[in-house]
Amino acid sequence: MTAQPFSHPIRLSELRRAGGAEFDIRPEAEARAAIAEALGLTALRKLRLSGQITPQGRDDWHLEAELGATIVQPCVVTLAPVTTRIDEPVHRRWLKEMPELTGDEVEMLDEEIEPLAAVIDLGTVLVEALALSVPDWPRAADAPEDEFAAETSETTEQPTDRPFAGLGALRDKLTGSEPTDDKPESAHPQSPGKDHPDKG
């Protein structure tokens, strides 16, 4: 089984007593390298997920955060390095009772909500959010026009069209496992940070 490139588990029972918590996660160089390799990036220079996770009602939880990253990818035409700055909002919900969704509701909502578990891995949330934000067709400013690349990019559905499409498959790919409803029963909690320095 392929190891998760980055993990930052928190136990909800401890957060419940505190009424939620703020967090500021900045993976070190080794972890960033592992994430870059998992996502097929040339380099991952900066990475940060900061925000808060709060209880909703008696059992549900809501995460609201900001993802900041500086990534390097090869140009689709010349293979020259292309640097992209990413700043995106991140929202997740963990529900004790999952709603029954049909049609278009499934496509837009089922990937941002998950069944409630005893432990939530904010590292997984970070990697998934970054994967959804990575440009599919990085292109250097001075790259010559390439008819095949332009044609393909025009006919291929972009992440902005369906922001959560394929996230379930991505989770399975990152963990190297088949889809499952099993959730980890235990993990060592980590103390979420309370300070909010400038974005990474």
N, C-alpha and C positions, 0 to 999 in steps of 0.2 A: 504494500500500500504506500502511495506517495505521501510523504509527510506534509502537513500544512505548512506553507512557507512562513507564516507568522501567527502567533497566538497570544491573546491577552484576555483570559477568561475572568469573569466576575460572577460571584454567587449572589443570586437575587435575594436570598434570605437575609443576607447582611445589608443589602441596599434597602430592603423593606424597612428595617429598623431605623435607618437614617433618612427615610423618605426620598430616596434617590441620591444621585451623585453627579458631580461634574467630572469630566475626564479630559486629559490632554496627552495623547499618545504620539510619540515620535520614535519610530523604530531606529535602532542603531545601524551602522554601515553594513554589518554582516546580515542583518535581517532584511535591509533594503536590497541587498544583492540577491538574496534568496527569492524575494518577491519579484524583482526584475526578471530573474531567470524563469520563474513560473509563468509570467505574463509575456515573455518574449521581448522584453525591452533591452536596449543596449545598456542603459544605465538608469538609475533612479536616484537622483541627486538629493532631493528633499521629499519628505513624506510626513504628513501630520493629519491626525483626526482629532478634533476637539469639539466638545459639546456637552450634552447632559442626557442622562437617562432617568426618567421619572415614572412613578407608578400611575396607572390610570384605573380608577375604580378599585375593586378589591384584589384583582388578580393580574390585570394586563399591564404592559409596560410600553413606553414610547421613547424612542431615541431620536434626538434632533441634534445634528452636528454639521461641521464644515470640514470638507476634505481639501487639503492643500498638498500639491505635489509638483515637482519639476522632473520631467521624464525626458529621455533621449531615445529616439527610434531611428532606424535607417530610412532614408527617403525611398519611396516606392519606385522612383525612376532612376536615381543616380546612386542610391545606397549611402549618400552622404548623411552624416548625423543631423537629425532634426530635433531641436529642443522645444518642448511644449510645456507651458505653465497651466496647471489645472487648479481651479477653485470651484468647487461644487458643493451644494447643500446635500446632506444625507439624512434620510428619514427611514426608520424601521419601527415596526410594531410587533410585539409578541403577545399573542392572544390565547387565553385558556380555552375559549370556544371559538373555533375557526368558522367564519361565515361561509355560507354556500353561495358560490359565485358561478355565473354562467356567461357564455358569450364573451363580449368585449371586456366585461368586468374582470374575467380571469386573466386576460392578457395584461391589464394595467394594474391590477391590485394584488394578485396572488404572489408576486415576487417581492413585494415590500412588506408582507406580513408573514409571520411564522408561528408555529405552535409554541406555546409557552414551555420552557424547560427550566430546570433548576439552575443551570449555568448558561450564561450567554458569553460567546466569544467575540469580543470587540475587534480582535485581530482579523477574524473572518469577515466581519462587516467592513473593515477597512480595505481588505484585499478585493472584496467583491465590488465595492464602490469605485475603487481605482480602476478595476478591469472594465467597468461600464463606461468610464470616462476617457479611456485611452483612444486616441484617434485611429480609425481604421486605415486611413490613407494619408500618412504623414508625407509631406512634400516640401522639399527645400525651395526657398524663394527663387533661386536661380535655375531650378530644374527645367529642362526643355519639355515642351508639351509631348506627352506620350498618349497616343490614341487609345491603346489598350487599357491603360490605367484610368483614363478619363471615362471611357465607355463603361468599365467595370464599376467605378465609383458611382456613376449615375444610375446604374441598374441594380445596385446592391442596397438593400435597406440599411439605413444608418441608425446608430444607437439613439439619436435624438428623436427618431420616429416612434420607437417603442422603447422607452428608457429602461424598462425592467425585463424586456424579452430576453430569454436565454439565461437568466440568472440561476435558475435551478440546475441547469446543465453545467454551468460554470462551477457551482459548488461541488458537484460530483467530480468534475475534472480536477479541481484543486486538491480534493481529498483523495482522489484515486479510487473512489468507491462507487458502488451502485446506489441509486436513490434509496433512502431509508428514512423511516420516521423516528429511529432511535436517537436519543439525545444523551450526551454525557451526564452521568449521575453525580460526578464529583470533579472538582478541580480546585487548585489552590487559588483563592481570590487574590487580586492585586489591588492595591489601594489606588483608586483614581485620583489623579492630580487635581488640585484646586486652582493652581496658578494658570494664567492665560497669557504667556508671552506672545510676541509678534508671530505671525504666521510663518510656518516653515517653508 
